[in-house]
Structure formats: C-alpha cells, structure tokens
Amino acid sequence: MYSTTPQELVTLALKKTGVLAAGQTPGAEDISDAFLELNFMLAEWNRQRWMVYHLVTQSFVSTGAQSYTVGPGMDFNFPIRPDKIESAFFRQT
C-alpha cells in the first residue's frame, strides 16, 4: 500500500486544482489551510453515511461466552479493526 504524508497529499491536491504550477511549493499557511479543509471534508463524509465506502455485515454462531472480540484473527475476524460498529443484535431461534 502506498503511504503519503498530509503535506504531500495537500500539495498534490493544490497542483491538481491549478492553485500551484509545476515546480511550485506551497507555503506553510497554504498547507495549513488546505489541510484544515481536508479535515472538514472528511468530517462531513463521516456524518453522511451514504458516502461510506464499505459497510460490512458479519454473523457469528454464539458459543455462550459473555463477550466476543473483533479484529484480525478474533471471534469476528476482520482484516483490520473497524473504526466504528454501527449496530449489533442477537437473534435467538
């Protein structure tokens, strides 16, 4: 997976939108403002559930334990630990 710093991300966004020309570097204030806008955008996406990239439904047969674990290699086996669990329920048949 490719990793980038917030400064690189902001600089690329400023170039793609035409704010910066090739070879230019943004000033500290420009980076700070653009990073703040990026955080606002991500917060807005977080509030609008329809913009969530991927929702997962997971089921598990109960063993009678008092608690279950969530994450890689645990009872609810996800590749990474989820940021948030929206809901959970128990169905007795």
N, C-alpha and C positions, 0 to 999 in steps of 0.2 A: 504494500500500500504506500502511496506517495504521501509524504509529510511536508507541510509548509508552515511557515510562521505567519502570524497575523499581519505583520508588516509586508511580507511577500504577497499575501492574498489581497490586501488593500491596494498595494502598488499595481498589481495586475488588473484589478477592477478599475482603477483610475485610468490606466492605459487603454483598456478595452472600451471605456465610455468616452474616450477622446479628451479627457481632462489633462492627461500627460502625453507628451510626444515621445517617440522612441529616443532612448538615451537620457531622458529627464528622470530625476528622482524627486519624490515628493518631500516637502518639508515636514518637520515634526508635527506642526499644527495640522497640516493636511492629513497626515496619517492618523492623528488622534481623532479628528472629526469624522473621517471615513470609518474608522474602527467603531466609533460610537454609533454611527448609522447602521453598521453591520449588526451590532448587538441589538439595536431597536428592531431591525428586520427579523432577526432570529427569535426575539421575544414575541413578535407579532405572529410568526408562524407557529410558535408553541401554543398560543392562545386559540388558533384556528385549527381545530382537529382535522378538518378536511384537507389540510395541507401536509398532514403527516405522511411521510414517505411509505411507511410499512407498519401495519398493525398485525400482531400475531395472536392466534387463538391456540392455546395449548391445553390438553387434557391429561389427566393422570388418574390411575386407579388407586384409591385410598388404601393405605395399609393399616390405618387406625392410629397412626402417630399423631402426637399433639401439634407438631409443626412440620413444615416441609421447607426445603431450601430451593433457591432459584439462582441459576448461574451455570457456568461451564462445568459439566460432569456431576451436577447435583440432581435432586429429585425432578425438578423442572429444568431440563437440560437445554440451555440456550448458549449459542456460541460466545456471547458476551453478556454480562449482567445488564438487564434492562434499566433504562433511566427511570422509568415510572411504570407502575402496574395500575392500569385504569380501573379494573374491577376484577372480582373473583367471586365464585359461587360454589355451592355444594349441592349436588343432585343425588338424592337417595332413591334407589329404585327397588 
